[in-house]
Amino acid sequence: MQHIETHLYDEDGQFLLTLPLTFSLSNKTILSMMVGDDMELGKDQSVWFFSDTFSLEELMKVNYNVSTSKLFKKKNPELNAILLANRKISLFRKFDDGYEIVKKNAKPVFFEINAGNQPLTFYLQFYVAKPDKKFPFVLFSKCKLIEIELNTK
């Protein structure tokens, strides 16, 4: 088991928040990652991630608690999956609603490793939201990619 504190930055390099990630490798083929922990992320912010590429319009149709700024909508008509395409590692199980939200309690993500004992490098995509007077979740930032290196030996 490995625990790291990842710092999320927006695409302009501005610090957003610290996101705890805990990794656990079982039987060399399944990697579990817990996103968040039992502490609030801070500043009423939440972290979002998706199991597939998701249309922002579709997300706002199926979840009436979500809004966004016009600038965010213009820059991000599609929301990327948490794991960028990689032949060595893939998402093991899609999320029930197509997305997960972390505010306080950790959310599990499972990956299947297809590379044997080779070291892995993979990239994770997160989004950050905060509440306003009308909506509990206002997506305002697509984070810079998080690069993770994992030695599976």
Buried (B, 14 or more C-beta within 10 A) or exposed (E): EEEEEBEBBBEEEEEBBEBBBBBEBEEEBEBBBBBBBEEEBEEEBBBBBBBEEBEBEEBBEEBEEBBBEEEBBEEBEEBBBBBEEBEBBEBBEEBEEBBBBBBEEBBEBEBEBEBEEEEBEBBBBBBBBBBEEEBBBBBBBBBBBBEBEBEBE
